[in-house]
Amino acid sequence: MQNDNERLEHLRHSCAHLLAAAVMELWPDTKRTIGPAIEDGFYYDFDFGLVKVSEAEFPKIEAKMHELVKDWKSFERREVSKKDALEAFGANEYKKELIEEFSGESKTLTLYQSGSFTDLCRGGHSPHPNNDLKHFTLLSVAGAYWRGSEKNKMLTRIYGTVFPKKTDLDAYLLRQEEAKKRDHRKLGKELELFLISPSVGQGFPLYMPKGFIIKRELERWIMTEKEARGYQFVWTPHVAKSDLYKQSGHWQKYDAMMNPMKLEDEEYVVKPMNCPHHFQIYNERPRSYRELPLRIAENATVYRFEKAGEINGLLRVRSLTQDDSHIFVRHSQIADEIDRILDLAMHVFKTFGFSDFSARISVRDPQNPDKYLGEPKNWDIAEHALIDAVAKRGMPNFIGEGEAAFYGPKIDIVVKDALGREWQLTTCQLDFVQPENFTLRYIDEHGKEEKPAVLHVAIMGSVDRFMAILIEHYGGAFPLWLSPVQTVVVPISEKHNAAAEALLKTLKAAGIRAEADTRNQPMQAKVRDHTLQKVPYLAIIGDTEVTDNTVSVRTRRGENLKGLHLDDFLSKLKTEIETKANP
């Protein structure tokens, strides 16, 4: 029996077929490629040749889809030979490539037909498309390389979505409109937080003063939280010999390494991860069991060769800062330490107002044991430890077979933001392989040499990505403690400028990030400008405030607090900052 997720996936896959059928009716010379269901809908990739298809064509395509689906009573499955498949699709080089590939996996191929439209497909469709495919819409057009390779031709990808009910579709579209308003790339520019300069390069963000404040506060806070839990911070260089990553196994297994460079006849690479560096620190001297767990942490910038088509603002970059940690533990300490990590993660999520979270546990593919390094018995211990830790907290979870990295299984914590979108944040990976690669050892209570296990931990993950998520989660209206400008002093007229400057001095002395707006502009214009900049509080100074030693406070939500004594205002600001209250 199908669950709701499977039914929705089949609905979306069916609608991808319907999209392709409509496109082929409207542009018969088009070459269609593939059209899968994805998380929020579906897409289909087309080679339109010289024809340019844009979102302006969506009404025409959607009308044709509604017309065709009336005759789509079911999806008819048909098994065919490679020869028959080539006869049907041989003029399409994309389908031909797929046929050649799939025919090696089985003796027969499957075609699915609805109405007069037939496609090469493995299945998974709605049983009654004419009844089920009603509430759909096309969303956007993008370029996409065939099979994701920049070496291949650029195709036209049309995205769409479909839901069983119109109310579900309407709700989704409302969320999408809100998501557009909250897009971190849009807000990043409007609020002057960061920029991507073509002269610097794609994927290498530049943080402007306001953006740097947010990034700095996030890094400072996670450092404070970790130090309170026994973590020790280190610093490691951005470059290392390539031999270091050959020793770790990343050189052979990791395809996001930057190209190496030569320095005095030796090969170096900008670091893609921190763990081999931290292992050097661990091995600096012999370790005793009394030192474990040893928690080494670093807010470090690493570099990854992400493909140009995958780069997205701060969400996917080539230079990223990680709140990275490596914890060296005895095997008997594994369970307690994972629980401590999850406890810290929960604290972080709750601080930012995230309350809905789940775990994705990545384990081995039992059918492909050769993909993984290390002893199977150690993998068994590691996988069970992660599964048990999540179960202990009663956290909803999903087991992802085949998703583990080559050196160990992991937990990824997924949270839902203010719009209900899911984001993967915390990662906790248990590793028995690298201690062997780097000869990590400690002396136990009996004087015997033993191998520790290593926990690779990032609570925020990429700080850059986390910042992008927060921009969208808060819609740019950050909590007071993160706001680049916490208060702007606004004099009603020029004669109040001196009082405004005096208040500014008092606020700064109290540690408040404040500015004074003494421009020769109407007060209402100033209020509008700073409200658009999402400044939490405006302290307005006029005759009454000067006489009474008070301020009139306006919040970015439009609330007015008149005649607030200065000491009370400062106390309010400090309390909100110290408690990290959410807006």
Summary of the structure (lengths in Angstrom):
residues: 583
radius of gyration: 28.5
end to end distance: 43.8
largest distance: 92.4
contacts: 1833
relative contact order: 0.08
helix: 40%
strand: 27%
